[in-house]
Amino acid sequence: MKFISTRGRAPSLSFADTVLTGLASDGGLYVPESLPKFSCEEIAEMAGLDYRELAFRIIQPFVGDDLSDDELRGIIERAYSSFRHSAIAPLVQTDSNEWILELFHGPTLAFKDFALQFLGQLFDHLLKKRDERVVVMGATSGDTGSAAIEGCRHCDNIDIFILHPHNRVSEVQRRQMTTVLSDNVFNIALEGNFDDCQNMVKASFADQSFLPDGRRLVAVNSINWARIMAQIVYYFYAALRLGAPQKTVNFSVPTGNFGDIFAGYLARQMGLPIDQLVIATNANDILHRCISDNDHSPKPLVHSLSPSMDIMVSSNFERLLFDLYGRDGNAVAELLADRSAPMQLDEAILGKARELFSSYRVDDTRTVETIRELHEQAEYLLDPHTAIGVEAARRVRKSTEQPMVCLSTAHPAKFPEAVARALPTHEIPLPAYMQDLFQREERMKVLPNDLQQVHDFMATALK
Ligand SMILES: *Cc1c(COP(=O)(O)O)cnc(C)c1O
């Protein structure tokens, strides 16, 4: 299968090159030239498959000849062996026709493990075949960093450097990163804020001459095609369990960069019967404003109780725009090129998007109330991100007869502050396998916000 850029001016690439490239050279994002489509009968035959075999069926058509069936099966097997629940993505019912899809049973307790465990294994396999070693470099405000480190810690052909703002991530988040003591894992605590970390990473990608010979940087950020692709699987998995393809199943997704919900859109394009996708946002509501009012103006960042959704613009939204504009890369490039005014979508095109997508914004107060309410109604404890998805679904769902699946993107123990506000007397222990997190040895390097010193540290570490 070939992959093309959403801005139409970069060369088309194979699956393997797409995965190892990240951003296209014209600034666009790679998408498949055409999507695989499953018939109703083919989907019906997937009912009852376990998560790994289902993942193989969904992912295989994208891979083409770049991986043999055995190779792909091995990658999937290794990626999901670190999950603590044997169902990988279990469903829990919280109301009549309301379900929670628990995506937090991976090693870092958040849904990003689904994509990053897979991506780490995929990278390592492709690099071994090419006899190449690469350096993964990324900045994190907390969550992505630990998922990326867990994804890469066992990879022979990858060294990973994650920068976090020193003293500005929670202790659980820091320890999830710094207690991984593998030789190929390097945590840098930068004396600065998250923006400083991101700028440091950007500058390093722009000029990689500080790296030892033959090494290059690769990104594992949420625009990587393999991350989106891995996330399509759990939409099929949940819907099949709730009666698809005979039944239509809808989803509500706590949304930041639009990667997770875009995977739901792809599942629908591939044949899964979905009538409604709910974009649930916190106070950083650019997508909600865009869908409801055609208002795509960036606003200052708000720090919310759901920090993993605190974004100003959603990078993966471009992939949806590409489809909405008839897969015309020039139209997308034009739409995004004009920086003098906020993007305005064509009203007819927006109308088309609204047939599938609904949106709703949930503020911190309502987030806390929703955690409390669901605990009373169903004795179920939500994390703040998931609470936003549940509340949004309840506000905008179109059908009460079709099942509504709310994606649970994190375990509540990861965000104790929001839970404590909702239920002050409630203890939320870390899962058993993480209970010694606060006793484990940590390793990190504190560095000043200085490009030269960061590069010196990296070059020495890679010798
Ligand atoms: C990353 C993240 C999200 C947002 O997902 P996107 O794919 O960026 O829309 C939601 N919840 C949690 C817990 C996350 O870590």
The ligand as a Tripos MOL2 file, in Angstrom:
@<TRIPOS>MOLECULE
LIG
   15    15     1     0     0
SMALL
NO_CHARGES

@<TRIPOS>ATOM
      1 C1         -3.4720   11.6960   24.6940 C.3       1 LIG1
      2 C2         -4.6660   11.5660   25.5700 C.ar      1 LIG1
      3 C3         -5.9620   11.9790   25.1420 C.ar      1 LIG1
      4 C4         -6.2030   12.6470   23.8060 C.3       1 LIG1
      5 O1         -6.0450   11.8000   22.7010 O.3       1 LIG1
      6 P1         -5.8110   12.3960   21.2400 P.3       1 LIG1
      7 O2         -5.5080   11.2510   20.3720 O.co2     1 LIG1
      8 O3         -4.6470   13.3490   21.3630 O.co2     1 LIG1
      9 O4         -7.0610   13.1180   20.8370 O.co2     1 LIG1
     10 C5         -7.0320   11.7560   26.0060 C.ar      1 LIG1
     11 N1         -6.8550   11.2080   27.2300 N.ar      1 LIG1
     12 C6         -5.6410   10.8120   27.6720 C.ar      1 LIG1
     13 C7         -5.5210   10.2130   29.0300 C.3       1 LIG1
     14 C8         -4.5080   10.9640   26.8690 C.ar      1 LIG1
     15 O5         -3.3000   10.5690   27.3280 O.3       1 LIG1
@<TRIPOS>BOND
     1     1     2 1
     2     2     3 ar
     3     2    14 ar
     4     3     4 1
     5     3    10 ar
     6     4     5 1
     7     5     6 1
     8     6     7 2
     9     6     8 1
    10     6     9 1
    11    10    11 ar
    12    11    12 ar
    13    12    13 1
    14    12    14 ar
    15    14    15 1
@<TRIPOS>SUBSTRUCTURE
     1 LIG1         1 GROUP 0 **** ****
